[in-house]
């Protein structure tokens, strides 16, 4: 029997999202398509949300060895898009090392538009092989807030960086609509975690992680991310330096400790204490206009609480995209 419906032109794992603004300044979906094993869900937009919200999912909660995801996103001028998940993205084991699970993301962010991608971390299972490439092309007025993090695996099953290989690459490009202009690479950040092919005599992947259960990268770029970027740089500059000594006398310390602290200073004091207790390490740097934050923590929850507290304390991401953009960090 001949089907009355036209054949699909998309391939398995392919998806596309196009976001545009409406006349009332509410961002809305122009189109959204996806094919198994990719799944995209978007609740109805409201004025309180601040941005279009999309859940990036996969059937069964993870990607099976050999799955391939190719998602393209176009955020048109003045559009705002937030992407979240509903739990860790699980990467199931590959039958053989040559079976690679892949996920590719290609994003275009136009003038006055913004993307906030704050998902749950990726959770690679034992013997999994995974490669992720995310490419973001922004015009001068485009903004990006990207969180990319990976865990040690399933601790309940004894996994501790037992993966085969995990490769993640993030690229940020400056682009223009002018026909004569060329795209300019601003940032290329690559993380390679190889548990199977270690050089002779080198420590295992588990040993090289120095007790971290999770590592991650936060990338900020553009006018809507400027405030939070400046906040991370300022807080990093305020961190106690390694080997620093307090040369104040006991009397001077007592007098200065008696001075009332501002709310920000009280929050910072509490945060620094928690960072030490929960073994959170982090750094922040400006790379060609992109703020790059690297972090690691002894537990997944410690990292989630830390990055969430930083974003919530500063407040601009929630103000620009709505509180739903931070749901994976609460």
TORMI-636058 format. One line per field, with one value per residue (C-alpha): residue number from 1; z, y, x; residue in three letters. Coordinates in pm, 1 decimal, padded with zeros to 6 digits. Layout:
BEGIN
seq: (NUM, ...)
w: (Z, ...)
v: (Y, ...)
u: (X, ...)
type: (ALA, ...)
END
This chain:
BEGIN
seq: (1, 2, 3, 4, 5, 6, 7, 8, 9, 10, 11, 12, 13, 14, 15, 16, 17, 18, 19, 20, 21, 22, 23, 24, 25, 26, 27, 28, 29, 30, 31, 32, 33, 34, 35, 36, 37, 38, 39, 40, 41, 42, 43, 44, 45, 46, 47, 48, 49, 50, 51, 52, 53, 54, 55, 56, 57, 58, 59, 60, 61, 62, 63, 64, 65, 66, 67, 68, 69, 70, 71, 72, 73, 74, 75, 76, 77, 78, 79, 80, 81, 82, 83, 84, 85, 86, 87, 88, 89, 90, 91, 92, 93, 94, 95, 96, 97, 98, 99, 100, 101, 102, 103, 104, 105, 106, 107, 108, 109, 110, 111, 112, 113, 114, 115, 116, 117, 118, 119, 120, 121, 122, 123, 124, 125, 126, 127, 128, 129, 130, 131, 132, 133, 134, 135, 136, 137, 138, 139, 140, 141, 142, 143, 144, 145, 146, 147, 148, 149, 150, 151, 152, 153, 154, 155, 156, 157, 158, 159, 160, 161, 162, 163, 164, 165, 166, 167, 168, 169, 170, 171, 172, 173, 174, 175, 176, 177, 178, 179, 180, 181, 182, 183, 184, 185, 186, 187, 188, 189, 190, 191, 192, 193, 194, 195, 196, 197, 198, 199, 200, 201, 202, 203, 204, 205, 206, 207, 208, 209, 210, 211, 212, 213, 214, 215, 216, 217, 218, 219, 220, 221, 222, 223, 224, 225, 226, 227, 228, 229, 230, 231, 232, 233, 234, 235, 236, 237, 238, 239, 240, 241, 242, 243, 244, 245, 246, 247, 248, 249, 250, 251, 252, 253, 254, 255, 256, 257, 258, 259, 260, 261, 262, 263, 264, 265, 266, 267, 268, 269, 270, 271, 272, 273, 274, 275, 276, 277, 278, 279, 280, 281, 282, 283, 284, 285, 286, 287, 288, 289, 290, 291, 292, 293, 294, 295, 296, 297, 298, 299, 300, 301, 302, 303, 304, 305, 306, 307, 308, 309, 310, 311, 312, 313, 314, 315, 316, 317, 318, 319, 320, 321, 322, 323, 324, 325, 326, 327, 328, 329, 330)
w: (00000.0, -00096.4, 00187.7, 00120.4, 00318.0, 00165.8, 00263.3, 00537.9, 00416.9, 00759.2, 00883.9, 01218.6, 01498.9, 01305.3, 01449.2, 01383.4, 01596.2, 01469.3, 01717.9, 01630.2, 01824.2, 01805.1, 01781.8, 02158.9, 02221.6, 02325.7, 02164.7, 01986.7, 01785.6, 01410.9, 01360.4, 01550.6, 01398.8, 01526.6, 01451.6, 01680.6, 01894.1, 01942.1, 02114.4, 02163.6, 02378.9, 02415.9, 02658.5, 02550.1, 02590.8, 02829.2, 02899.3, 03235.1, 03078.8, 02901.0, 02643.2, 02451.4, 02665.6, 02502.5, 02668.9, 02492.4, 02545.1, 02410.7, 02416.9, 02719.9, 02880.9, 02701.9, 02386.6, 02287.3, 02139.5, 01779.6, 01809.6, 01619.5, 01701.1, 01467.5, 01593.4, 01426.4, 01593.9, 01443.7, 01690.4, 01480.8, 01572.6, 01921.0, 01983.3, 02309.7, 02358.9, 02672.5, 02646.7, 02945.0, 03010.7, 03246.8, 03398.7, 03315.5, 02950.3, 02980.8, 02735.9, 02724.3, 02668.2, 02320.3, 02218.4, 02068.3, 02089.3, 01722.3, 01782.3, 01867.1, 01997.9, 01851.0, 01916.2, 01697.1, 01763.9, 01517.2, 01636.6, 01471.7, 01700.3, 01527.6, 01642.8, 01971.6, 02003.2, 02279.5, 02367.6, 02723.3, 02730.5, 03091.7, 03082.5, 03333.6, 03303.8, 03065.9, 03241.1, 03044.0, 03144.0, 03168.8, 02828.9, 02653.7, 02360.5, 02299.7, 02085.6, 02111.7, 01885.7, 01950.8, 01719.0, 01792.0, 01538.0, 01680.3, 01519.5, 01711.8, 01916.7, 01979.4, 02330.1, 02459.0, 02797.9, 02763.6, 03031.2, 02931.6, 03208.4, 03250.0, 03551.5, 03660.3, 03573.9, 03784.9, 04134.5, 04256.8, 04023.3, 04125.7, 03814.7, 03861.2, 03528.1, 03382.3, 03038.7, 02720.6, 02575.8, 02604.8, 02366.9, 02386.0, 02164.2, 02185.1, 01926.9, 01932.1, 01605.6, 01524.7, 01206.8, 00997.3, 00746.2, 00501.2, 00196.9, 00187.6, 00555.1, 00684.8, 01007.1, 01277.6, 01536.8, 01888.1, 02102.4, 02059.4, 02382.5, 02365.6, 02648.1, 02586.9, 02855.5, 02740.4, 02975.3, 02730.5, 02559.5, 02836.4, 02763.3, 02923.1, 03275.2, 03299.6, 03574.3, 03502.1, 03405.0, 03753.5, 03916.1, 03684.9, 03794.6, 04151.8, 04329.7, 04107.9, 04038.2, 03778.7, 03559.4, 03343.7, 03137.1, 03133.7, 02829.7, 02827.0, 02533.6, 02424.0, 02578.7, 02767.7, 02928.6, 03008.3, 03364.1, 03465.8, 03291.4, 03481.8, 03802.5, 03754.5, 03676.9, 03985.9, 04213.3, 04076.2, 04137.8, 04498.0, 04568.2, 04828.1, 04650.7, 04701.8, 04972.5, 05076.2, 05435.1, 05665.2, 05811.8, 06020.6, 06394.7, 06609.1, 06723.8, 06368.5, 06257.5, 06549.6, 06467.5, 06095.7, 06160.3, 06376.0, 06080.0, 05937.4, 05600.3, 05298.7, 05174.5, 04889.9, 05132.5, 05360.5, 05063.2, 04942.0, 05285.4, 05299.7, 04943.4, 05002.0, 05306.3, 05106.9, 04819.5, 05060.8, 05235.0, 04910.7, 04720.0, 04446.4, 04226.9, 03953.7, 03736.9, 03504.4, 03212.0, 02924.9, 02590.7, 02293.1, 02453.7, 02574.3, 02948.4, 03007.3, 03349.9, 03427.8, 03738.5, 03913.9, 04234.4, 04452.9, 04402.1, 04134.0, 04381.7, 04501.2, 04143.6, 04080.0, 04397.2, 04324.0, 03964.8, 04055.2, 04347.5, 04129.7, 03858.8, 04104.9, 04316.7, 04016.8, 03876.2, 03515.8, 03351.2, 03537.3, 03453.7, 03082.0, 03024.0, 03313.4, 03613.2, 03403.9, 03232.8, 03564.8, 03652.1, 03603.4, 03858.1, 04143.1)
v: (00000.0, 00340.2, 00595.1, 00915.8, 01114.1, 01252.6, 01090.0, 01263.0, 01449.6, 01439.9, 01166.3, 00981.4, 01203.6, 01527.4, 01827.6, 02195.6, 02486.4, 02834.7, 03107.8, 03453.1, 03745.4, 03837.8, 04199.6, 04204.4, 04120.8, 03763.7, 03507.1, 03221.8, 02912.6, 02953.4, 02584.6, 02278.9, 01937.5, 01626.5, 01258.2, 00960.8, 00926.4, 01305.5, 01448.7, 01816.5, 01944.4, 02308.9, 02431.3, 02725.2, 03057.6, 03323.6, 03683.3, 03576.1, 03328.6, 03580.4, 03322.7, 03017.1, 02707.4, 02376.6, 02044.9, 01855.8, 01487.5, 01142.4, 00832.8, 00622.7, 00911.5, 00849.8, 00770.4, 00413.6, 00327.0, 00447.0, 00701.0, 01025.2, 01355.9, 01655.6, 01960.7, 02301.7, 02615.8, 02955.6, 03233.6, 03525.3, 03895.0, 03979.0, 03619.4, 03440.2, 03066.6, 02859.0, 02489.6, 02253.0, 01878.4, 01654.5, 01472.5, 01356.1, 01272.5, 00909.6, 00772.2, 00394.2, 00169.1, 00087.2, -00276.8, -00199.8, 00109.2, 00195.2, 00247.0, 00617.7, 00799.9, 01150.2, 01470.5, 01778.8, 02119.1, 02408.4, 02740.4, 03080.0, 03373.3, 03698.5, 04063.8, 04118.0, 03745.5, 03513.8, 03145.8, 03010.7, 02645.6, 02522.2, 02145.2, 01870.7, 01715.2, 01433.3, 01096.3, 00856.6, 00491.1, 00243.3, 00169.9, 00439.7, 00628.5, 00975.3, 01278.1, 01612.7, 01913.1, 02240.0, 02535.1, 02877.8, 03160.2, 03500.5, 03839.1, 04140.9, 04181.1, 03810.5, 03659.7, 03313.1, 03140.5, 02782.1, 02519.6, 02197.7, 01947.5, 01576.0, 01341.5, 01041.5, 00798.6, 00584.9, 00587.6, 00344.9, 00085.2, 00164.9, 00367.7, 00634.0, 00777.0, 00426.7, 00559.4, 00455.5, 00804.0, 01136.5, 01422.4, 01761.2, 02060.5, 02403.4, 02673.6, 03035.2, 03229.3, 03594.7, 03630.8, 03897.2, 03911.0, 04096.8, 03882.8, 03987.2, 03919.4, 03597.9, 03420.9, 03471.6, 03206.4, 03353.8, 03043.6, 02673.4, 02475.0, 02100.4, 01847.1, 01490.8, 01228.0, 00900.9, 00609.3, 00337.7, 00468.6, 00591.1, 00641.4, 00384.9, 00481.9, 00759.2, 00765.6, 00629.0, 00865.5, 00825.7, 00922.9, 01220.5, 01366.3, 01415.9, 01329.1, 01533.9, 01370.4, 01631.6, 01886.5, 02155.4, 02470.4, 02779.3, 03008.1, 03358.9, 03598.2, 03904.8, 04197.5, 03988.0, 03786.1, 04080.1, 04133.5, 03769.2, 03752.5, 04053.9, 03899.3, 03578.6, 03773.6, 03993.3, 03695.2, 03509.8, 03814.9, 03821.4, 03461.0, 03415.1, 03356.4, 03029.5, 03074.5, 03414.1, 03514.4, 03744.0, 03989.9, 04176.3, 04177.5, 03999.5, 04336.2, 04464.4, 04144.7, 04168.9, 04529.1, 04462.6, 04148.6, 04358.8, 04586.3, 04486.5, 04312.7, 04392.5, 04121.4, 04042.1, 04010.2, 03779.5, 03565.0, 03552.5, 03449.0, 03164.6, 03060.1, 03050.3, 02829.7, 02592.1, 02582.7, 02468.7, 02212.2, 02068.3, 02080.3, 02312.9, 02450.6, 02706.2, 02974.8, 03247.8, 03425.6, 03657.1, 03499.7, 03731.9, 03868.8, 03529.5, 03466.2, 03107.4, 02951.8, 02614.5, 02422.7, 02088.7, 01947.9, 01639.2, 01570.8, 01647.1, 01825.7, 02044.3, 02160.2, 02210.1, 02413.2, 02621.0, 02717.0, 02771.1, 02998.3, 03209.2, 03260.7, 03322.4, 03565.5, 03782.7, 03751.9, 03872.4, 03530.2, 03476.8, 03833.2, 03792.1, 03436.7, 03363.0, 03134.1, 02824.6, 02863.3, 02770.8, 02470.1, 02223.4, 02413.1, 02437.5)
u: (00000.0, 00135.2, 00149.7, -00047.6, 00210.6, 00530.7, 00857.8, 01053.8, 01359.9, 01531.3, 01760.5, 01754.4, 01878.7, 01837.9, 01659.2, 01614.2, 01490.3, 01408.3, 01315.6, 01183.8, 01034.1, 00666.8, 00544.7, 00481.6, 00851.8, 00772.1, 00999.7, 00824.7, 00902.6, 00887.7, 00958.7, 01077.8, 01150.4, 01324.9, 01375.0, 01444.3, 01659.7, 01639.4, 01333.9, 01247.4, 00960.3, 00857.2, 00587.3, 00375.2, 00558.1, 00429.7, 00529.0, 00675.1, 00918.2, 01138.1, 01247.7, 01134.9, 01195.6, 01291.5, 01368.4, 01645.9, 01571.9, 01642.4, 01424.9, 01514.5, 01703.0, 02029.2, 02220.8, 02300.0, 02638.7, 02647.6, 02363.5, 02415.8, 02244.7, 02264.7, 02078.7, 02081.1, 01946.2, 01869.6, 01789.3, 01671.0, 01721.0, 01588.3, 01483.5, 01567.9, 01597.8, 01662.6, 01750.2, 01738.2, 01718.6, 01522.7, 01818.1, 02167.7, 02227.1, 02336.0, 02591.4, 02554.1, 02853.9, 02975.7, 03011.3, 03353.3, 03579.0, 03518.9, 03145.6, 03126.8, 02820.4, 02813.9, 02624.8, 02669.0, 02516.6, 02532.4, 02392.2, 02346.8, 02267.2, 02175.9, 02185.0, 02004.7, 01934.4, 02051.5, 02084.9, 02101.9, 02206.8, 02223.4, 02159.6, 02221.1, 02567.9, 02655.7, 02696.7, 02919.3, 02883.5, 03169.2, 03330.8, 03127.2, 03279.9, 03137.3, 03220.5, 03044.0, 03100.0, 02916.0, 02968.1, 02820.0, 02822.4, 02729.8, 02693.1, 02824.2, 02504.5, 02441.9, 02471.1, 02555.9, 02548.9, 02674.2, 02735.7, 02914.7, 02995.4, 03061.2, 03045.4, 03251.6, 02968.9, 02736.8, 02883.1, 02613.2, 02764.4, 03120.6, 03205.7, 03471.7, 03589.4, 03552.9, 03454.9, 03632.2, 03666.5, 03486.6, 03567.1, 03397.3, 03472.2, 03311.6, 03377.7, 03260.3, 03278.0, 03214.8, 03015.8, 02845.4, 02562.3, 02785.2, 02863.7, 03228.5, 03308.8, 03461.7, 03377.2, 03640.7, 03721.0, 03716.5, 03740.1, 03802.9, 03786.0, 03849.3, 03839.5, 03962.8, 03911.0, 04067.5, 04034.5, 04135.2, 04449.2, 04678.4, 05050.6, 05276.3, 05371.2, 05111.8, 04846.0, 04500.8, 04221.9, 04073.7, 04404.2, 04451.7, 04115.2, 04249.4, 03926.2, 03694.8, 03360.0, 03268.4, 03442.7, 03289.2, 03315.6, 03094.3, 03127.1, 02976.1, 02968.5, 02772.5, 02584.0, 02326.3, 02607.3, 02834.5, 02709.2, 02747.5, 03085.5, 03212.8, 03078.9, 03278.3, 03595.5, 03550.2, 03482.2, 03783.3, 04002.3, 03874.8, 03975.9, 04251.2, 04580.5, 04765.5, 05027.8, 04889.9, 04955.1, 04761.4, 05014.2, 04758.0, 04796.9, 04538.8, 04402.9, 04366.7, 04191.7, 03950.8, 03862.3, 03815.2, 03608.2, 03375.7, 03291.7, 02950.3, 02973.5, 02760.9, 02520.6, 02763.5, 03055.0, 02854.6, 02755.1, 03116.4, 03242.7, 02990.3, 03066.8, 03442.6, 03390.0, 03168.8, 03418.6, 03687.3, 03468.3, 03327.9, 03658.1, 03536.6, 03814.6, 03758.2, 03911.0, 03784.1, 03950.3, 03865.0, 03956.0, 03892.6, 03578.4, 03453.2, 03449.5, 03561.9, 03501.7, 03659.3, 03552.9, 03564.0, 03416.5, 03429.2, 03056.5, 02800.5, 02574.9, 02861.4, 02920.9, 02548.9, 02505.2, 02815.0, 02736.5, 02370.0, 02454.0, 02684.9, 02422.4, 02139.5, 02343.4, 02430.2, 02078.6, 02106.8, 02056.7, 01729.9, 01626.3, 01699.8, 01573.8, 01337.7, 01377.2, 01301.2, 01638.8, 01806.4, 01591.7, 01879.9, 02090.0, 01842.6)
type: (UNK, UNK, UNK, UNK, UNK, UNK, UNK, UNK, UNK, UNK, UNK, UNK, UNK, UNK, UNK, UNK, UNK, UNK, UNK, UNK, UNK, UNK, UNK, UNK, UNK, UNK, UNK, UNK, UNK, UNK, UNK, UNK, UNK, UNK, UNK, UNK, UNK, UNK, UNK, UNK, UNK, UNK, UNK, UNK, UNK, UNK, UNK, UNK, UNK, UNK, UNK, UNK, UNK, UNK, UNK, UNK, UNK, UNK, UNK, UNK, UNK, UNK, UNK, UNK, UNK, UNK, UNK, UNK, UNK, UNK, UNK, UNK, UNK, UNK, UNK, UNK, UNK, UNK, UNK, UNK, UNK, UNK, UNK, UNK, UNK, UNK, UNK, UNK, UNK, UNK, UNK, UNK, UNK, UNK, UNK, UNK, UNK, UNK, UNK, UNK, UNK, UNK, UNK, UNK, UNK, UNK, UNK, UNK, UNK, UNK, UNK, UNK, UNK, UNK, UNK, UNK, UNK, UNK, UNK, UNK, UNK, UNK, UNK, UNK, UNK, UNK, UNK, UNK, UNK, UNK, UNK, UNK, UNK, UNK, UNK, UNK, UNK, UNK, UNK, UNK, UNK, UNK, UNK, UNK, UNK, UNK, UNK, UNK, UNK, UNK, UNK, UNK, UNK, UNK, UNK, UNK, UNK, UNK, UNK, UNK, UNK, UNK, UNK, UNK, UNK, UNK, UNK, UNK, UNK, UNK, UNK, UNK, UNK, UNK, UNK, UNK, UNK, UNK, UNK, UNK, UNK, UNK, UNK, UNK, UNK, UNK, UNK, UNK, UNK, UNK, UNK, UNK, UNK, UNK, UNK, UNK, UNK, UNK, UNK, UNK, UNK, UNK, UNK, UNK, UNK, UNK, UNK, UNK, UNK, UNK, UNK, UNK, UNK, UNK, UNK, UNK, UNK, UNK, UNK, UNK, UNK, UNK, UNK, UNK, UNK, UNK, UNK, UNK, UNK, UNK, UNK, UNK, UNK, UNK, UNK, UNK, UNK, UNK, UNK, UNK, UNK, UNK, UNK, UNK, UNK, UNK, UNK, UNK, UNK, UNK, UNK, UNK, UNK, UNK, UNK, UNK, UNK, UNK, UNK, UNK, UNK, UNK, UNK, UNK, UNK, UNK, UNK, UNK, UNK, UNK, UNK, UNK, UNK, UNK, UNK, UNK, UNK, UNK, UNK, UNK, UNK, UNK, UNK, UNK, UNK, UNK, UNK, UNK, UNK, UNK, UNK, UNK, UNK, UNK, UNK, UNK, UNK, UNK, UNK, UNK, UNK, UNK, UNK, UNK, UNK, UNK, UNK, UNK, UNK, UNK, UNK, UNK, UNK, UNK, UNK, UNK, UNK, UNK, UNK, UNK, UNK, UNK, UNK, UNK, UNK, UNK, UNK, UNK, UNK, UNK)
END
